[in-house]
Amino acid sequence: MRSILIIFCSLCLWLNLCCPSFALTNAQISEGDLTEIRSAVRLTQTAIQAAKKGDLLTAEKIWSDLIETFPENPALWSNRGNTRAGLNQFEAALADLNEAIRLAPDQVDPYFNRGAILEQLQRLTDAIADYNKAIELDPKEAIAYHNRGNAYGSLGNWEQARQDYQQATALDPRFAWAAESYALALYQVGEEQAALDRMKAVVRKYPLFADARVALTAMLWGQHQFGEAESNWVSAAGLDERYRDLDWLKTVRRFPPKLLSDLENFFKLQ
């Protein structure tokens, strides 16, 4: 359900970076150690800023340089894996996340990040296993529930997906993608009015959320509210030109089947 183009949004940089992988007392830290640590902290911030700006190649190189210095630091492996996923280098990203989990098997972030990568590789059962582990480690992690819902949706288990999206929304009411996904799953399982009400609420709260506006257009059309659907499409179409491309919607965005069918009918009769 989640597009490759937005996978990086579902991956979280591990920001709790303690560059040496072991504890040192003040007496044990030499001036050279301190210089190396300060340099690593500066490089870490540079990598994070580069990733935020979309310069993933620069970020990936910095993480690689830091890994050479601190190979036992799981956060560095995790962050390079996330960056490589953003570059669509999924096999290399998976190898990095495997190493992060080997080094820190009780940390949550690498599990749901690896799960997102496994989804893109269509290893959905393996992805769900990683999300299950993330939820076991932190039952309040909304992203893990949301991503597990994506995997269940891809398997066609929309009722389980609905439950996961509902839980993600309850845990983090400001999680816009979870709120939209919950409405989409409701629509797919036949709760059309509840889905429509929720999608309208999402669009009111996030009026520039193109994905939600397009989904609302399809729902309105499917419920024979043709005038409102047309009006909403005028607002949606200008936000992101990709949503005019039915092939992109089918192969990349991959809306749930019922909504995609309604959207296709809207395009045919528009």
C-alpha positions as CSV (number, residue, x, y, z in Angstrom):
1,M,0.0,0.0,0.0
2,R,2.8,2.4,0.7
3,S,4.6,3.8,-2.3
4,I,8.3,3.3,-2.8
5,L,8.4,7.1,-3.3
6,I,7.4,7.7,0.3
7,I,9.2,4.8,2.0
8,F,11.7,7.2,3.5
9,C,8.9,8.9,5.4
10,S,8.2,5.7,7.1
11,L,11.8,5.1,8.2
12,C,13.1,6.8,11.3
13,L,16.7,7.9,11.8
14,W,18.1,6.7,15.1
15,L,19.1,9.9,16.7
16,N,20.3,8.6,20.0
17,L,23.9,8.3,18.7
18,C,26.6,7.6,21.3
19,C,29.6,7.4,19.0
20,P,31.8,5.1,21.1
21,S,30.0,1.8,21.6
22,F,31.4,1.4,25.1
23,A,31.4,3.6,28.2
24,L,34.4,5.6,29.1
25,T,35.2,7.4,32.3
26,N,36.7,10.9,32.1
27,A,40.0,9.5,33.2
28,Q,40.1,7.0,30.3
29,I,39.2,9.6,27.6
30,S,42.3,11.0,26.0
31,E,42.4,14.3,24.2
32,G,42.6,12.4,20.9
33,D,39.4,10.4,21.9
34,L,37.6,13.6,22.6
35,T,38.5,15.2,19.3
36,E,37.4,12.1,17.5
37,I,34.1,12.0,19.4
38,R,33.4,15.7,18.7
39,S,34.1,15.2,15.1
40,A,31.7,12.3,14.9
41,V,29.0,14.3,16.6
42,R,29.5,17.1,14.0
43,L,29.4,14.6,11.1
44,T,26.3,13.0,12.5
45,Q,24.4,16.3,12.5
46,T,25.7,17.0,9.0
47,A,24.3,13.6,7.8
48,I,21.0,14.2,9.5
49,Q,20.6,17.7,7.9
50,A,21.7,16.3,4.5
51,A,19.0,13.6,4.7
52,K,16.4,16.1,5.7
53,K,17.3,18.2,2.6
54,G,17.0,15.1,0.4
55,D,20.8,14.9,-0.2
56,L,20.9,11.2,0.5
57,L,24.1,10.4,-1.3
58,T,26.0,12.8,1.0
59,A,24.3,11.4,4.1
60,E,25.1,7.8,3.0
61,K,28.8,8.6,2.6
62,I,29.0,10.3,6.0
63,W,27.3,7.2,7.7
64,S,29.8,5.0,5.9
65,D,32.7,7.0,7.1
66,L,31.4,6.9,10.7
67,I,30.9,3.2,10.5
68,E,34.6,2.7,9.6
69,T,35.5,4.5,12.8
70,F,32.7,3.1,15.0
71,P,31.8,-0.3,13.5
72,E,30.1,-1.5,16.7
73,N,27.6,1.4,16.9
74,P,24.2,0.0,15.8
75,A,22.7,3.5,15.3
76,L,25.1,4.2,12.5
77,W,24.2,0.9,10.7
78,S,20.5,1.6,11.1
79,N,20.8,5.2,9.8
80,R,22.9,4.1,6.8
81,G,20.3,1.4,6.1
82,N,17.5,3.9,6.2
83,T,19.4,6.3,3.9
84,R,20.1,3.5,1.4
85,A,16.4,2.6,1.5
86,G,15.7,6.2,0.5
87,L,18.0,5.6,-2.5
88,N,16.0,2.5,-3.4
89,Q,19.1,0.3,-2.5
90,F,16.9,-2.1,-0.7
91,E,19.2,-5.1,-0.5
92,A,22.1,-3.0,0.8
93,A,19.7,-1.3,3.2
94,L,18.5,-4.7,4.5
95,A,22.1,-5.8,5.2
96,D,22.7,-2.7,7.2
97,L,19.5,-3.2,9.3
98,N,20.4,-6.8,9.9
99,E,23.7,-5.6,11.4
100,A,22.0,-3.0,13.5
101,I,19.7,-5.6,14.9
102,R,22.6,-8.0,15.6
103,L,24.4,-5.3,17.5
104,A,21.3,-4.1,19.4
105,P,18.6,-6.8,19.4
106,D,16.4,-5.0,22.0
107,Q,16.1,-1.6,20.2
108,V,12.8,-0.9,18.4
109,D,13.8,1.4,15.5
110,P,15.8,-1.2,13.4
111,Y,12.9,-3.6,13.5
112,F,10.2,-1.4,12.0
113,N,12.7,0.1,9.6
114,R,13.8,-3.3,8.4
115,G,10.1,-4.2,8.2
116,A,9.5,-1.3,5.8
117,I,12.4,-2.5,3.6
118,L,11.1,-6.1,3.6
119,E,7.7,-4.7,2.5
120,Q,9.3,-3.1,-0.6
121,L,11.0,-6.4,-1.3
122,Q,7.5,-8.1,-1.1
123,R,8.6,-10.2,1.8
124,L,5.4,-9.4,3.6
125,T,5.4,-12.2,6.2
126,D,8.9,-11.3,7.2
127,A,7.9,-7.7,7.5
128,I,5.0,-8.5,9.8
129,A,7.4,-10.5,12.0
130,D,9.6,-7.5,12.4
131,Y,6.6,-5.2,13.2
132,N,5.4,-7.8,15.7
133,K,8.9,-7.6,17.4
134,A,8.8,-3.8,17.4
135,I,5.4,-3.8,19.0
136,E,6.5,-6.4,21.6
137,L,9.5,-4.1,22.5
138,D,7.3,-1.0,22.5
139,P,3.5,-1.5,22.5
140,K,3.1,2.3,22.1
141,E,5.0,2.6,18.8
142,A,2.4,3.9,16.4
143,I,4.6,3.6,13.3
144,A,5.0,-0.2,13.9
145,Y,1.2,-0.6,14.0
146,H,0.8,1.5,10.9
147,N,3.4,-0.3,8.9
148,R,2.1,-3.7,9.9
149,G,-1.3,-2.5,8.7
150,N,0.3,-1.7,5.3
151,A,1.7,-5.2,5.1
152,Y,-1.6,-6.9,6.1
153,G,-3.3,-4.7,3.5
154,S,-0.9,-5.9,0.8
155,L,-1.8,-9.5,1.8
156,G,-5.5,-8.6,1.4
157,N,-6.2,-8.9,5.1
158,W,-8.0,-5.6,5.3
159,E,-9.8,-6.3,8.6
160,Q,-6.5,-6.8,10.4
161,A,-5.1,-3.7,8.6
162,R,-8.1,-1.7,9.8
163,Q,-7.4,-2.8,13.4
164,D,-3.7,-1.8,13.1
165,Y,-4.5,1.6,11.6
166,Q,-7.1,2.2,14.3
167,Q,-4.5,1.5,17.0
168,A,-1.9,3.7,15.3
169,T,-4.3,6.5,15.2
170,A,-5.3,6.1,18.8
171,L,-1.6,6.1,19.9
172,D,-0.7,9.2,17.8
173,P,-3.7,11.3,16.8
174,R,-1.4,13.6,14.9
175,F,-0.1,10.8,12.6
176,A,-1.8,12.0,9.4
177,W,-0.9,8.9,7.3
178,A,-2.3,6.6,9.9
179,A,-5.6,8.6,10.0
180,E,-5.9,8.4,6.2
181,S,-5.0,4.7,6.2
182,Y,-7.6,4.0,8.8
183,A,-10.3,5.7,6.6
184,L,-9.1,3.7,3.5
185,A,-9.3,0.4,5.4
186,L,-12.8,1.2,6.7
187,Y,-13.8,1.9,3.1
188,Q,-12.3,-1.4,1.9
189,V,-14.1,-3.5,4.5
190,G,-17.5,-1.9,3.7
191,E,-17.9,0.8,6.3
192,E,-18.3,3.5,3.7
193,Q,-20.0,6.2,5.7
194,A,-17.6,5.9,8.6
195,A,-14.7,6.0,6.1
196,L,-16.2,9.0,4.3
197,D,-16.6,10.9,7.6
198,R,-13.1,10.2,8.7
199,M,-11.5,11.1,5.3
200,K,-13.4,14.4,5.4
201,A,-12.0,15.0,8.8
202,V,-8.5,14.3,7.6
203,V,-8.8,16.7,4.7
204,R,-10.2,19.4,7.0
205,K,-7.3,19.1,9.3
206,Y,-4.7,18.7,6.5
207,P,-6.1,20.6,3.5
208,L,-2.9,20.2,1.4
209,F,-2.7,16.4,2.0
210,A,-2.9,15.4,-1.7
211,D,-3.3,11.7,-1.1
212,A,-6.2,12.2,1.2
213,R,-8.0,14.6,-1.1
214,V,-7.7,12.2,-4.0
215,A,-9.0,9.4,-1.8
216,L,-11.9,11.6,-0.7
217,T,-12.7,12.2,-4.4
218,A,-12.9,8.5,-5.1
219,M,-15.1,7.9,-2.0
220,L,-17.5,10.7,-2.9
221,W,-17.8,9.3,-6.4
222,G,-18.4,5.8,-5.1
223,Q,-21.2,7.1,-2.9
224,H,-22.8,8.9,-5.9
225,Q,-22.0,12.3,-4.5
226,F,-20.8,13.3,-8.0
227,G,-20.9,17.1,-7.7
228,E,-18.9,17.1,-4.4
229,A,-16.5,14.6,-5.9
230,E,-15.9,16.9,-8.9
231,S,-15.5,19.9,-6.6
232,N,-13.0,18.1,-4.4
233,W,-11.0,16.9,-7.4
234,V,-10.4,20.5,-8.5
235,S,-8.7,21.1,-5.1
236,A,-6.8,17.8,-5.3
237,A,-5.6,17.8,-8.8
238,G,-3.3,20.8,-8.5
239,L,-1.5,19.5,-5.4
240,D,0.4,16.7,-7.1
241,E,0.3,15.9,-10.9
242,R,1.1,12.2,-10.3
243,Y,-2.5,11.6,-9.1
244,R,-3.7,12.3,-12.7
245,D,-1.8,9.2,-13.8
246,L,-3.9,6.1,-13.4
247,D,-1.0,3.8,-14.1
248,W,1.0,5.4,-11.3
249,L,-1.9,5.0,-9.0
250,K,-2.2,1.3,-9.8
251,T,1.5,0.4,-9.8
252,V,3.2,2.8,-7.4
253,R,0.7,4.3,-5.0
254,R,-1.5,1.2,-4.9
255,F,-4.7,2.4,-3.2
256,P,-6.9,-0.4,-1.7
257,P,-8.9,-2.2,-4.5
258,K,-12.3,-0.8,-3.8
259,L,-11.2,2.8,-3.7
260,L,-9.0,2.4,-6.8
261,S,-12.0,1.0,-8.7
262,D,-14.0,4.1,-7.7
263,L,-11.2,6.4,-8.7
264,E,-10.9,4.6,-12.1
265,N,-14.6,5.1,-12.7
266,F,-14.3,8.7,-11.8
267,F,-11.5,9.2,-14.4
268,K,-13.5,7.4,-17.1
269,L,-16.6,9.5,-16.6
270,Q,-15.0,12.8,-15.8
